[in-house]
Amino acid sequence: MGLRRTNDIEALLEQLESLQINKEASTDKYEPIDTEISVAPAPAAAAVSENVQARLPKNMVPDPGWFDGDQSKFEDWWREIRLFLKSNRVNGTDDRITVILACLRRGVVGIYVQKKLNKLDEDNDIQDWDNFVKELKTMFSDKSKAVDAE
């Protein structure tokens, strides 16, 4: 037992030394970054349940990221979030709405989310997907694109 443990420790030490050498070699190639990098979970991915994610290949459709109310970016973001919901099999209306609300932040959209959450807390009823989509598009889609299309 003692010999096996010694061999295991020696093997681990060799692996550690190998990693240190690789780390030292790789740090010589690149300049250090002085800025602090904030790592936050992707907004929509965080809202999708783990068992749903476990059934799908990872990174099948990238996380659409945040929508901050910039109307010129809404159509692209809306397409990305719909693909994300579909690829992650987020089918329930409440789940879809929750994921979308989790991706809205700052400014006007942040205020919208807070009001929507307050309403959801008060009503505690089932939401209508079509009404939610219509409300989102009315509030955040780029009106100038609709005028240009006419």
Rosetta blueprint (number, residue, H / E / L):
1 M L
2 G H
3 L H
4 R H
5 R H
6 T H
7 N H
8 D H
9 I H
10 E H
11 A H
12 L H
13 L H
14 E H
15 Q H
16 L H
17 E H
18 S H
19 L H
20 Q H
21 I H
22 N H
23 K H
24 E H
25 A H
26 S H
27 T H
28 D H
29 K H
30 Y L
31 E L
32 P L
33 I L
34 D L
35 T L
36 E L
37 I L
38 S L
39 V L
40 A L
41 P L
42 A L
43 P H
44 A H
45 A H
46 A H
47 A H
48 V L
49 S L
50 E H
51 N H
52 V H
53 Q H
54 A H
55 R L
56 L L
57 P L
58 K L
59 N L
60 M L
61 V L
62 P L
63 D L
64 P L
65 G L
66 W L
67 F E
68 D L
69 G L
70 D L
71 Q H
72 S H
73 K H
74 F H
75 E H
76 D H
77 W H
78 W H
79 R H
80 E H
81 I H
82 R H
83 L H
84 F H
85 L H
86 K H
87 S H
88 N L
89 R L
90 V L
91 N L
92 G L
93 T H
94 D H
95 D H
96 R H
97 I H
98 T H
99 V H
100 I H
101 L H
102 A H
103 C L
104 L E
105 R L
106 R L
107 G H
108 V H
109 V H
110 G H
111 I H
112 Y H
113 V H
114 Q H
115 K H
116 K H
117 L H
118 N H
119 K H
120 L H
121 D H
122 E H
123 D H
124 N L
125 D L
126 I L
127 Q L
128 D L
129 W H
130 D H
131 N H
132 F H
133 V H
134 K H
135 E H
136 L H
137 K H
138 T H
139 M H
140 F H
141 S L
142 D L
143 K H
144 S H
145 K H
146 A H
147 V H
148 D H
149 A H
150 E L
